[in-house]
């Protein structure tokens, strides 16, 4: 089968520079330069069929535009309480009650299958607390104790959000 030479052609934001090898599926791969300046290797099928049109910057640009047009997001831009990371952890995730939360306490939920209350605290990719309790108050107490221990170890303050 004859190889198509795509050198110099433009596909979306990508300009083909030269052939760069062969993919595992047998398709030719091409080294391309994106309009943002990044170099990327793309399968010829994906180029010719418009599946890949940039190095990834197009998707980022579209996502950013959608976010900034959303009035809920625009309202939160510049809000200092939204700064997410303290010591590499998202404090908002530790301190914000989810709309799905029925217990009213962050990190405490009812497991219907076991019929028990679960107390959890996830920090830096691991569970600091992941236990079940028969009594709701015991689960809340365990969560509070785990929060205190975490706060003392890391200087990350985990507290209940203000009512309102």
C-alpha positions in Angstrom: 0.0 0.0 0.0 1.3 3.5 -0.9 2.1 5.8 2.0 0.5 9.3 1.9 3.0 12.1 2.5 1.3 14.5 4.9 4.4 16.7 5.4 3.5 20.4 5.4 -0.2 19.8 5.6 -2.3 21.3 8.4 -4.9 19.5 10.4 -6.7 21.7 12.9 -4.0 23.4 14.9 -1.4 20.8 13.8 1.1 21.3 11.0 2.8 18.0 9.9 6.6 18.3 10.0 7.8 14.8 9.1 7.1 11.1 9.4 8.0 9.8 12.9 7.6 6.1 12.6 4.9 3.5 12.8 2.2 2.9 15.5 1.5 -0.6 17.0 -1.5 -0.8 14.8 0.6 -0.3 11.7 -0.5 3.2 10.9 2.2 5.8 10.1 2.9 8.4 12.9 3.8 12.0 12.1 5.7 14.6 14.1 3.5 17.7 14.2 3.9 21.2 15.5 0.9 22.7 17.2 0.0 26.4 16.7 0.8 26.9 20.4 4.4 25.7 19.7 4.3 22.2 21.2 5.5 19.2 19.3 3.4 16.0 19.2 3.5 12.7 17.4 0.1 11.7 16.0 -1.3 8.6 14.2 -2.1 9.4 10.6 -5.7 8.0 10.9 -6.4 10.4 13.8 -5.0 13.3 11.8 -6.8 12.6 8.6 -10.2 12.0 10.3 -10.0 15.0 12.6 -9.8 13.0 15.8 -6.7 14.8 16.9 -6.6 18.5 16.1 -4.0 19.8 18.6 -1.5 18.9 21.3 -4.3 19.1 23.9 -4.4 22.9 24.0 -7.7 23.1 22.1 -9.4 21.0 24.8 -7.9 23.1 27.5 -9.0 26.3 25.7 -12.6 25.0 25.3 -12.8 23.9 28.9 -11.5 27.2 30.1 -14.0 29.1 28.0 -16.9 27.0 29.2 -15.9 27.5 32.8 -15.5 31.2 32.6 -18.8 31.6 30.9 -20.6 29.7 33.6 -22.1 32.3 36.1 -21.6 30.0 39.0 -17.9 29.8 38.3 -17.5 33.5 37.6 -19.1 34.2 40.9 -16.4 32.2 42.7 -13.4 33.6 40.8 -11.2 35.6 43.2 -12.8 34.1 46.3 -9.9 33.4 48.6 -11.7 30.6 50.4 -11.5 28.6 47.1 -7.7 28.4 47.2 -7.6 24.6 47.3 -4.2 23.4 48.5 -2.6 23.6 51.9 0.4 21.3 52.2 -0.7 19.6 49.0 -4.2 18.8 50.2 -7.6 20.2 49.0 -8.9 21.8 52.2 -12.2 22.6 50.6 -12.8 18.9 50.0 -12.1 18.2 53.7 -14.4 20.9 55.0 -17.3 21.3 52.6 -20.5 19.3 53.1 -21.6 17.5 50.0 -25.2 18.1 48.8 -25.6 14.3 49.1 -24.6 14.3 52.7 -27.6 13.2 54.9 -25.8 12.9 58.2 -24.9 16.6 58.4 -21.4 15.8 59.4 -18.5 15.8 56.9 -17.0 12.4 56.5 -19.8 10.5 58.3 -22.3 8.5 56.3 -24.7 5.6 56.7 -24.0 2.4 55.0 -27.3 0.8 54.1 -25.8 -2.6 53.4 -24.2 -3.1 56.8 -26.6 -0.9 58.7 -23.7 1.0 60.3 -22.3 4.5 60.3 -19.0 5.0 58.5 -16.5 7.6 59.5 -13.8 8.5 56.9 -11.0 11.0 56.5 -9.0 10.8 53.3 -5.7 12.8 53.2 -2.8 12.7 50.7 -4.1 9.7 48.9 -4.7 7.5 51.9 -7.4 7.0 54.5 -6.4 8.5 57.9 -9.8 7.1 59.2 -12.0 4.4 57.6 -14.1 2.7 60.3 -17.7 1.7 60.8 -19.8 2.2 64.0 -23.2 1.1 65.2 -23.8 4.4 66.8 -23.9 7.7 64.9 -22.3 9.7 67.8 -19.4 7.2 68.0 -18.7 7.8 64.3 -18.8 11.6 64.7 -16.5 11.4 67.7 -14.0 9.2 65.7 -14.1 11.7 62.8 -13.5 14.6 65.1 -10.6 12.8 66.8 -9.0 12.0 63.4 -9.4 15.7 62.3 -7.6 16.8 65.5 -4.8 14.3 65.0 -4.4 15.4 61.4 -4.4 19.0 62.3 -1.7 18.5 64.9 0.5 16.5 62.5 0.2 18.7 59.5 -1.0 22.2 60.5 -4.1 21.7 58.3 -7.1 22.9 60.1 -10.2 20.8 59.4 -13.3 22.4 60.9 -17.1 22.6 60.3 -18.2 25.1 57.7 -20.0 28.2 59.0 -23.8 27.9 59.0 -25.6 30.0 56.4 
